[in-house]
Amino acid sequence: MEEREMEMTKGSWMVAMAILGIAACAPAPAPQAATTRAVEVAGTPVIAPARADTLGDDIVIRHLAGRIWLHVTLSPDANRIPSNGLLVDEGDGVLLIDTAWDDEQTGRLAEWSLRRLGKPIRRSISTHFHDDRLGGIDTLRALGIDARALDLTVSKAREKGKASLPAIYMTVAQRARMDPAGFEVFHPGPGHSPDNIVVWFPAEGVLFGGCFVKGAESRDLGNLSDADVGRWPASVAAVLDRYPRASIVIPGHGAPGGLNLLSHTTALLAAPAHNGGG
């Protein structure tokens, strides 16, 4: 498995799921405004979205703000690692930011979109090439969903031998692209991986950082197999400079927070030793 956030111990996993409300089974009415509240994890402010929809024992979907929903899926192996992504209501369809870990879970996200939002997932953007971002690509293809990613993500996925590949959304040379739907995709430079991108939703003040941003629960940098630790701090600084008004920041793993999660990531990078999580 590509992503192993082994620093998330059983205790911190229980804290994170308490925040995300994995035991909440009743669907909430579709909200129109932000439905989040501030709490703390080990003294660090994080964002707790409101009530959840649960799909089995391995997927939680919560309304985050405006047109944005947060999906959290657990890895299908024994480690049960939680991974974050977004579902964004675009009116005539839904945008998926990052697939679930695998095709079966991603299929359930698509079913939820039809049942809960009354519209299909029409397109997706994956924020880097690891399995927690691209593991459901075959399902996207089978459903006719327009799957996209950075050109470098496409090439890295090809190098890893993936049979199905996303199409190119933008190139590294472009660095940023403002989508007609009102969000921006930005490649800040290498960090967790050479191709990691972030997605900014200005209307909601939501910044999806993916695995480029560490959760408040993280006590190390996790999986460093494709990381560039030397250049990661400058990439974080570029994100902070570009999105100083972000009010909700979503890490790849763990509870949402604010810009403090970028500061937390920088602090982990400044630690004398980087203990990769596998």
C-alpha positions as CSV (number, residue, x, y, z in Angstrom):
1,M,0.0,0.0,0.0
2,E,1.3,3.4,-1.0
3,E,0.1,5.5,1.9
4,R,0.9,4.3,5.4
5,E,0.3,6.9,8.1
6,M,1.5,4.7,10.8
7,E,2.0,7.5,13.2
8,M,-1.8,7.5,13.8
9,T,-2.0,5.2,16.8
10,K,-5.1,3.4,17.9
11,G,-5.7,6.2,20.4
12,S,-5.3,9.0,17.9
13,W,-7.5,7.1,15.5
14,M,-10.2,7.0,18.1
15,V,-9.9,10.7,18.8
16,A,-10.1,11.5,15.0
17,M,-13.2,9.3,14.6
18,A,-14.8,10.9,17.6
19,I,-14.4,14.2,15.8
20,L,-15.6,12.9,12.5
21,G,-18.5,11.1,14.1
22,I,-18.1,7.7,12.6
23,A,-20.8,6.3,14.8
24,A,-23.4,8.7,13.5
25,C,-25.6,6.8,11.2
26,A,-28.7,9.0,10.5
27,P,-28.4,11.1,7.3
28,A,-28.7,14.8,8.0
29,P,-30.9,17.2,6.0
30,A,-28.9,18.8,3.1
31,P,-27.5,22.0,4.7
32,Q,-26.9,25.2,2.9
33,A,-24.4,26.9,5.1
34,A,-21.2,25.8,6.9
35,T,-21.9,23.1,9.5
36,T,-18.6,23.0,11.3
37,R,-17.4,23.8,14.8
38,A,-14.0,24.2,16.4
39,V,-12.6,21.6,18.8
40,E,-9.2,20.7,19.9
41,V,-7.0,17.6,19.5
42,A,-4.1,17.5,21.9
43,G,-4.5,21.3,22.3
44,T,-4.4,21.9,18.6
45,P,-7.6,23.6,17.0
46,V,-9.3,21.4,14.4
47,I,-12.6,21.6,12.6
48,A,-15.4,19.2,13.4
49,P,-18.0,18.9,10.6
50,A,-21.6,18.2,11.7
51,R,-23.6,15.1,11.4
52,A,-22.5,12.2,9.1
53,D,-23.8,9.7,6.6
54,T,-22.1,6.4,7.0
55,L,-21.7,3.8,4.2
56,G,-20.9,0.6,5.9
57,D,-18.1,0.6,8.5
58,D,-15.4,2.2,6.3
59,I,-16.8,5.3,4.8
60,V,-18.1,8.5,6.4
61,I,-19.4,11.5,4.5
62,R,-20.1,14.9,6.2
63,H,-21.2,18.3,5.0
64,L,-18.3,20.7,5.4
65,A,-19.3,24.1,4.0
66,G,-21.6,25.4,1.3
67,R,-21.5,23.0,-1.7
68,I,-18.7,20.9,-0.2
69,W,-18.8,17.5,1.5
70,L,-15.9,15.6,3.2
71,H,-15.5,11.9,2.5
72,V,-13.4,9.8,4.8
73,T,-12.6,6.2,3.8
74,L,-10.7,3.6,5.7
75,S,-8.0,1.5,3.9
76,P,-9.3,-2.1,3.2
77,D,-6.2,-3.7,4.9
78,A,-5.8,-4.4,8.6
79,N,-4.4,-0.9,9.3
80,R,-7.7,0.8,8.5
81,I,-6.0,4.1,7.7
82,P,-8.5,7.0,7.2
83,S,-8.1,9.1,4.1
84,N,-9.8,12.4,3.2
85,G,-11.4,13.6,0.0
86,L,-14.2,15.9,-1.1
87,L,-17.4,15.8,-3.0
88,V,-18.4,19.2,-4.5
89,D,-21.9,19.9,-5.8
90,E,-21.5,21.8,-9.1
91,G,-25.2,22.1,-9.9
92,D,-25.5,19.7,-12.8
93,G,-23.1,17.2,-11.3
94,V,-20.6,16.5,-8.6
95,L,-16.8,16.9,-8.6
96,L,-14.8,14.3,-6.7
97,I,-11.5,15.4,-5.2
98,D,-9.5,12.2,-4.7
99,T,-11.0,8.7,-5.0
100,A,-11.4,6.3,-2.1
101,W,-8.7,3.7,-1.5
102,D,-10.1,1.2,-4.0
103,D,-12.7,0.7,-6.7
104,E,-15.4,-0.8,-4.5
105,Q,-15.3,2.1,-2.0
106,T,-15.3,4.6,-4.9
107,G,-18.4,3.0,-6.3
108,R,-20.2,3.6,-3.1
109,L,-19.2,7.2,-3.2
110,A,-20.8,7.4,-6.6
111,E,-23.9,5.7,-5.4
112,W,-24.2,8.1,-2.5
113,S,-23.9,11.1,-4.8
114,L,-26.9,9.9,-6.9
115,R,-29.0,9.0,-3.8
116,R,-28.1,11.9,-1.5
117,L,-27.4,14.8,-3.8
118,G,-29.6,13.6,-6.7
119,K,-26.9,13.9,-9.3
120,P,-23.9,11.9,-10.6
121,I,-20.2,12.4,-10.1
122,R,-19.3,13.8,-13.5
123,R,-15.6,14.6,-13.0
124,S,-12.7,14.0,-10.6
125,I,-9.3,15.5,-9.8
126,S,-6.6,13.4,-8.0
127,T,-4.1,15.4,-5.9
128,H,-1.2,12.9,-6.4
129,F,-0.5,9.5,-7.7
130,H,-0.7,7.3,-4.5
131,D,-3.5,4.8,-4.0
132,D,-5.4,6.9,-1.5
133,R,-5.9,9.5,-4.2
134,L,-6.1,7.3,-7.3
135,G,-7.1,3.8,-6.1
136,G,-10.6,4.0,-7.5
137,I,-9.6,5.1,-11.0
138,D,-11.0,1.9,-12.7
139,T,-14.5,2.7,-11.2
140,L,-14.3,6.3,-12.5
141,R,-13.5,5.0,-16.0
142,A,-16.2,2.4,-15.8
143,L,-18.8,5.0,-14.9
144,G,-17.7,7.4,-17.6
145,I,-16.4,10.0,-15.1
146,D,-13.9,12.5,-16.5
147,A,-10.9,11.7,-14.3
148,R,-8.1,14.3,-14.3
149,A,-4.8,15.1,-12.6
150,L,-1.6,17.0,-13.0
151,D,0.6,15.9,-15.9
152,L,3.2,14.7,-13.5
153,T,0.7,12.6,-11.6
154,V,-0.3,10.9,-14.9
155,S,3.4,10.1,-15.6
156,K,4.1,8.9,-12.1
157,A,1.0,6.6,-12.1
158,R,2.2,5.2,-15.5
159,E,5.6,4.5,-14.0
160,K,3.9,2.6,-11.2
161,G,2.2,0.4,-13.8
162,K,-1.3,1.6,-13.4
163,A,-3.5,0.2,-16.2
164,S,-6.0,3.1,-16.0
165,L,-4.7,6.6,-16.0
166,P,-6.4,10.0,-15.5
167,A,-6.3,12.6,-18.3
168,I,-4.3,15.8,-17.8
169,Y,-6.0,18.6,-16.0
170,M,-3.0,21.0,-16.0
171,T,0.7,20.9,-16.3
172,V,3.5,21.5,-13.8
173,A,4.6,24.5,-16.1
174,Q,1.2,26.1,-15.6
175,R,1.5,25.8,-11.8
176,A,-2.0,27.1,-11.2
177,R,-5.4,26.8,-12.9
178,M,-8.6,28.6,-12.1
179,D,-11.5,26.3,-13.0
180,P,-14.7,27.8,-14.5
181,A,-16.6,26.3,-11.6
182,G,-14.9,28.7,-9.2
183,F,-12.0,26.8,-7.6
184,E,-8.2,26.9,-8.1
185,V,-5.8,24.0,-8.4
186,F,-2.2,24.9,-7.4
187,H,1.0,22.9,-7.7
188,P,3.2,24.5,-4.9
189,G,6.3,22.4,-5.6
190,P,7.5,19.1,-4.3
191,G,6.6,18.0,-0.8
192,H,4.9,14.7,0.2
193,S,5.4,13.8,-3.5
194,P,6.7,15.6,-6.5
195,D,3.2,16.0,-8.0
196,N,1.2,17.0,-5.0
197,I,-1.4,19.7,-5.7
198,V,-3.8,21.6,-3.4
199,V,-7.3,22.8,-4.3
200,W,-8.7,26.1,-3.1
201,F,-12.5,26.9,-2.9
202,P,-12.6,30.7,-2.3
203,A,-16.4,31.0,-1.8
204,E,-16.3,28.5,1.1
205,G,-12.8,29.4,2.4
206,V,-11.8,25.7,2.1
207,L,-8.3,24.6,1.1
208,F,-7.9,20.9,0.4
209,G,-4.2,20.2,1.1
210,G,-4.3,16.4,0.7
211,C,-1.2,14.5,1.9
212,F,0.9,17.7,1.4
213,V,-0.6,18.9,4.7
214,K,-0.3,16.9,7.9
215,G,-3.1,16.5,10.3
216,A,-3.0,17.8,13.9
217,E,-2.8,14.2,15.1
218,S,0.4,13.5,13.1
219,R,3.6,13.3,15.1
220,D,5.9,12.7,12.1
221,L,5.8,13.1,8.3
222,G,4.4,9.6,7.6
223,N,5.2,8.0,4.3
224,L,8.4,9.6,2.8
225,S,8.9,7.2,0.0
226,D,8.3,9.8,-2.7
227,A,8.9,13.0,-0.5
228,D,11.2,15.8,-1.1
229,V,11.8,16.9,2.5
230,G,14.4,19.5,1.5
231,R,12.0,21.4,-0.7
232,W,8.7,20.8,1.1
233,P,9.1,23.8,3.5
234,A,9.3,26.3,0.6
235,S,6.3,24.6,-1.0
236,V,4.3,25.1,2.3
237,A,5.4,28.7,2.4
238,A,4.1,29.2,-1.2
239,V,0.7,27.8,-0.1
240,L,0.5,30.1,3.0
241,D,1.4,33.1,0.8
242,R,-1.2,32.3,-1.8
243,Y,-4.1,31.4,0.5
244,P,-3.8,33.4,3.7
245,R,-7.6,33.6,4.1
246,A,-8.2,29.9,4.2
247,S,-10.5,29.2,7.1
248,I,-10.8,25.4,6.7
249,V,-7.8,23.3,5.7
250,I,-8.2,19.6,4.9
251,P,-5.2,17.3,5.4
252,G,-4.8,14.0,3.6
253,H,-5.3,12.1,6.8
254,G,-6.9,13.3,10.1
255,A,-9.3,16.0,11.1
256,P,-9.8,19.3,9.2
257,G,-8.2,22.4,10.8
258,G,-7.1,25.9,9.9
259,L,-3.9,27.4,8.6
260,N,-2.4,26.0,11.8
261,L,-2.1,22.6,10.0
262,L,0.4,24.2,7.6
263,S,2.3,25.6,10.5
264,H,2.2,22.1,12.1
265,T,3.5,20.6,8.8
266,T,6.4,23.1,8.8
267,A,7.2,22.2,12.4
268,L,7.4,18.5,11.6
269,L,9.7,19.3,8.7
270,A,12.0,21.2,11.1
271,A,12.3,18.3,13.4
272,P,15.8,16.9,13.6
273,A,14.7,13.4,12.4
274,H,12.0,12.5,10.0
275,N,10.5,9.2,10.9
276,G,8.7,7.9,7.8
277,G,5.5,5.9,8.5
278,G,6.1,3.2,6.0
